[in-house]
Amino acid sequence: MARTRCYSKGVLVDKDFSLDDVSEHLDHESGVVWVDLCAPDMADLQLVADELGLHALAVEDATSGRQRPKFVRYDGHSFLTLYAVHLDVESGELITGEIAAFVTPSALVTVRKDDAFPIEGLLRRWDENPELTKYGIGALVHGLLDFVVDGHFDAVESLDDEIETLEDLLFDDGPHEKDVQRRSFELRKSLVLLRRVVLPMREVVNT
């Protein structure tokens, strides 16, 4: 499924147009285009890659998934891999949503393997900050990074809350030994995964 938007001087002027019309919207004065591809077939991704001159290695990374968070510069565009996260409090599992992003001077293309990345939240972030979108691609990329990093902080706060609950059980007089062991194991796994996602983000943002 593909979603599209076109901004001109910070104003949303068109959306949900065909991938075949991406070039036409890029020809628009001050036009900035966003394309989102969720579980795309290779034909759609290759169409966008051909339209924007995306590097074959970056396209391959976007389709293979399970990439380390990274930022790579290619001739004519940059390539980002990021992970949105949230903690499933019921299970203690950290849920991750991978997103690959191609950044050109006038277009942002996001690629998702599934719906795990909360794209609607990203759209709200852009829509709630119209004073920033006038700055073009930089504003869209800033919104993407801001949304992802805020989610990391939320996950840390959720883990803190669950660890405090676990500490209360440790000093409770009730028979909670098995529950504490199981919950400790679940939260430790989530903490390890969160570190793998968050630590490389410093390098990504600095770059």
C-alpha positions as a Python dict, from the first residue, in 0.01 Angstrom:
ca = {
    (1, 'M'): (0, 0, 0),
    (2, 'A'): (135, 344, -93),
    (3, 'R'): (55, 682, 61),
    (4, 'T'): (165, 1014, -82),
    (5, 'R'): (168, 1380, 14),
    (6, 'C'): (291, 1698, -151),
    (7, 'Y'): (376, 2018, 34),
    (8, 'S'): (444, 2358, -120),
    (9, 'K'): (596, 2630, 98),
    (10, 'G'): (487, 2434, 402),
    (11, 'V'): (126, 2387, 293),
    (12, 'L'): (-20, 2044, 215),
    (13, 'V'): (-143, 2085, -144),
    (14, 'D'): (-216, 1726, -247),
    (15, 'K'): (-223, 1374, -108),
    (16, 'D'): (-295, 1013, -204),
    (17, 'F'): (-187, 1068, -563),
    (18, 'S'): (-46, 788, -778),
    (19, 'L'): (319, 689, -766),
    (20, 'D'): (328, 764, -1137),
    (21, 'D'): (262, 1130, -1050),
    (22, 'V'): (555, 1173, -810),
    (23, 'S'): (774, 1340, -1075),
    (24, 'E'): (494, 1579, -1169),
    (25, 'H'): (458, 1693, -808),
    (26, 'L'): (834, 1735, -773),
    (27, 'D'): (820, 1975, -1070),
    (28, 'H'): (579, 2191, -869),
    (29, 'E'): (739, 2515, -748),
    (30, 'S'): (882, 2455, -400),
    (31, 'G'): (722, 2111, -407),
    (32, 'V'): (823, 1861, -139),
    (33, 'V'): (693, 1506, -170),
    (34, 'W'): (649, 1231, 87),
    (35, 'V'): (594, 872, -27),
    (36, 'D'): (522, 589, 217),
    (37, 'L'): (539, 227, 104),
    (38, 'C'): (405, -40, 341),
    (39, 'A'): (499, -396, 250),
    (40, 'P'): (565, -284, -109),
    (41, 'D'): (610, -517, -402),
    (42, 'M'): (937, -473, -587),
    (43, 'A'): (764, -308, -883),
    (44, 'D'): (636, -16, -673),
    (45, 'L'): (966, 31, -493),
    (46, 'Q'): (1161, 14, -818),
    (47, 'L'): (924, 270, -974),
    (48, 'V'): (1000, 517, -695),
    (49, 'A'): (1372, 429, -704),
    (50, 'D'): (1385, 500, -1077),
    (51, 'E'): (1192, 826, -1038),
    (52, 'L'): (1427, 955, -768),
    (53, 'G'): (1754, 788, -870),
    (54, 'L'): (1790, 584, -550),
    (55, 'H'): (2102, 372, -508),
    (56, 'A'): (2056, -3, -559),
    (57, 'L'): (2235, -92, -233),
    (58, 'A'): (2003, 135, -34),
    (59, 'V'): (1699, -17, -205),
    (60, 'E'): (1827, -363, -116),
    (61, 'D'): (1869, -261, 250),
    (62, 'A'): (1516, -120, 256),
    (63, 'T'): (1369, -448, 131),
    (64, 'S'): (1580, -687, 340),
    (65, 'G'): (1479, -546, 680),
    (66, 'R'): (1638, -605, 1022),
    (67, 'Q'): (1898, -337, 956),
    (68, 'R'): (2098, -170, 1230),
    (69, 'P'): (1994, 194, 1290),
    (70, 'K'): (2218, 386, 1053),
    (71, 'F'): (2264, 689, 829),
    (72, 'V'): (2441, 651, 494),
    (73, 'R'): (2510, 915, 231),
    (74, 'Y'): (2484, 827, -138),
    (75, 'D'): (2523, 1045, -443),
    (76, 'G'): (2204, 1250, -460),
    (77, 'H'): (2033, 1116, -149),
    (78, 'S'): (2079, 981, 204),
    (79, 'F'): (1947, 661, 359),
    (80, 'L'): (1818, 615, 715),
    (81, 'T'): (1713, 311, 913),
    (82, 'L'): (1525, 370, 1239),
    (83, 'Y'): (1314, 180, 1491),
    (84, 'A'): (1007, 303, 1674),
    (85, 'V'): (946, 112, 1998),
    (86, 'H'): (686, 67, 2266),
    (87, 'L'): (659, -163, 2565),
    (88, 'D'): (370, -408, 2581),
    (89, 'V'): (304, -378, 2954),
    (90, 'E'): (95, -695, 2965),
    (91, 'S'): (369, -921, 2829),
    (92, 'G'): (676, -712, 2908),
    (93, 'E'): (781, -742, 2544),
    (94, 'L'): (937, -449, 2359),
    (95, 'I'): (761, -408, 2024),
    (96, 'T'): (975, -260, 1747),
    (97, 'G'): (871, -106, 1417),
    (98, 'E'): (1143, -70, 1155),
    (99, 'I'): (1135, 209, 899),
    (100, 'A'): (1376, 280, 615),
    (101, 'A'): (1388, 632, 475),
    (102, 'F'): (1534, 778, 157),
    (103, 'V'): (1605, 1151, 184),
    (104, 'T'): (1655, 1359, -132),
    (105, 'P'): (1659, 1741, -159),
    (106, 'S'): (1287, 1741, -241),
    (107, 'A'): (1147, 1401, -139),
    (108, 'L'): (1121, 1173, 162),
    (109, 'V'): (1040, 807, 97),
    (110, 'T'): (959, 583, 392),
    (111, 'V'): (949, 205, 356),
    (112, 'R'): (791, -29, 611),
    (113, 'K'): (773, -408, 600),
    (114, 'D'): (448, -408, 802),
    (115, 'D'): (223, -189, 1018),
    (116, 'A'): (441, -218, 1330),
    (117, 'F'): (574, 136, 1273),
    (118, 'P'): (295, 375, 1385),
    (119, 'I'): (286, 593, 1073),
    (120, 'E'): (-30, 775, 1184),
    (121, 'G'): (160, 909, 1483),
    (122, 'L'): (426, 1049, 1252),
    (123, 'L'): (161, 1219, 1037),
    (124, 'R'): (11, 1380, 1347),
    (125, 'R'): (357, 1507, 1442),
    (126, 'W'): (390, 1676, 1104),
    (127, 'D'): (33, 1809, 1103),
    (128, 'E'): (64, 1953, 1454),
    (129, 'N'): (373, 2153, 1357),
    (130, 'P'): (279, 2338, 1036),
    (131, 'E'): (519, 2620, 1120),
    (132, 'L'): (805, 2374, 1060),
    (133, 'T'): (694, 2217, 731),
    (134, 'K'): (776, 2538, 547),
    (135, 'Y'): (1141, 2437, 590),
    (136, 'G'): (1092, 2147, 349),
    (137, 'I'): (1260, 1811, 366),
    (138, 'G'): (1463, 1904, 671),
    (139, 'A'): (1142, 1958, 867),
    (140, 'L'): (996, 1621, 761),
    (141, 'V'): (1315, 1439, 859),
    (142, 'H'): (1327, 1631, 1189),
    (143, 'G'): (968, 1527, 1258),
    (144, 'L'): (1054, 1163, 1185),
    (145, 'L'): (1357, 1164, 1417),
    (146, 'D'): (1169, 1356, 1687),
    (147, 'F'): (880, 1109, 1677),
    (148, 'V'): (1108, 805, 1699),
    (149, 'V'): (1325, 943, 1981),
    (150, 'D'): (1021, 1051, 2185),
    (151, 'G'): (901, 690, 2159),
    (152, 'H'): (1235, 571, 2296),
    (153, 'F'): (1194, 794, 2601),
    (154, 'D'): (837, 668, 2651),
    (155, 'A'): (963, 308, 2642),
    (156, 'V'): (1230, 389, 2902),
    (157, 'E'): (966, 541, 3132),
    (158, 'S'): (745, 234, 3088),
    (159, 'L'): (1037, 5, 3174),
    (160, 'D'): (1112, 215, 3483),
    (161, 'D'): (751, 180, 3598),
    (162, 'E'): (752, -196, 3546),
    (163, 'I'): (1083, -236, 3732),
    (164, 'E'): (943, -39, 4026),
    (165, 'T'): (643, -273, 4032),
    (166, 'L'): (882, -568, 4026),
    (167, 'E'): (1075, -423, 4321),
    (168, 'D'): (750, -396, 4517),
    (169, 'L'): (686, -766, 4456),
    (170, 'L'): (1034, -854, 4582),
    (171, 'F'): (955, -709, 4924),
    (172, 'D'): (597, -834, 4932),
    (173, 'D'): (514, -1114, 5179),
    (174, 'G'): (318, -1305, 4914),
    (175, 'P'): (453, -1608, 4720),
    (176, 'H'): (566, -1423, 4406),
    (177, 'E'): (899, -1594, 4337),
    (178, 'K'): (802, -1748, 4002),
    (179, 'D'): (621, -1434, 3889),
    (180, 'V'): (923, -1220, 3978),
    (181, 'Q'): (1163, -1450, 3793),
    (182, 'R'): (946, -1461, 3481),
    (183, 'R'): (885, -1088, 3477),
    (184, 'S'): (1254, -1015, 3540),
    (185, 'F'): (1348, -1230, 3241),
    (186, 'E'): (1092, -1058, 3015),
    (187, 'L'): (1199, -707, 3115),
    (188, 'R'): (1569, -792, 3082),
    (189, 'K'): (1512, -911, 2724),
    (190, 'S'): (1327, -590, 2646),
    (191, 'L'): (1602, -378, 2801),
    (192, 'V'): (1870, -553, 2593),
    (193, 'L'): (1668, -498, 2274),
    (194, 'L'): (1607, -133, 2363),
    (195, 'R'): (1981, -79, 2403),
    (196, 'R'): (2046, -232, 2061),
    (197, 'V'): (1797, 10, 1907),
    (198, 'V'): (1879, 325, 2103),
    (199, 'L'): (2259, 328, 2129),
    (200, 'P'): (2324, 351, 1750),
    (201, 'M'): (2077, 641, 1730),
    (202, 'R'): (2339, 876, 1878),
    (203, 'E'): (2558, 816, 1574),
    (204, 'V'): (2261, 852, 1338),
    (205, 'V'): (2148, 1186, 1485),
    (206, 'N'): (2502, 1324, 1514),
    (207, 'T'): (2566, 1245, 1147),
}
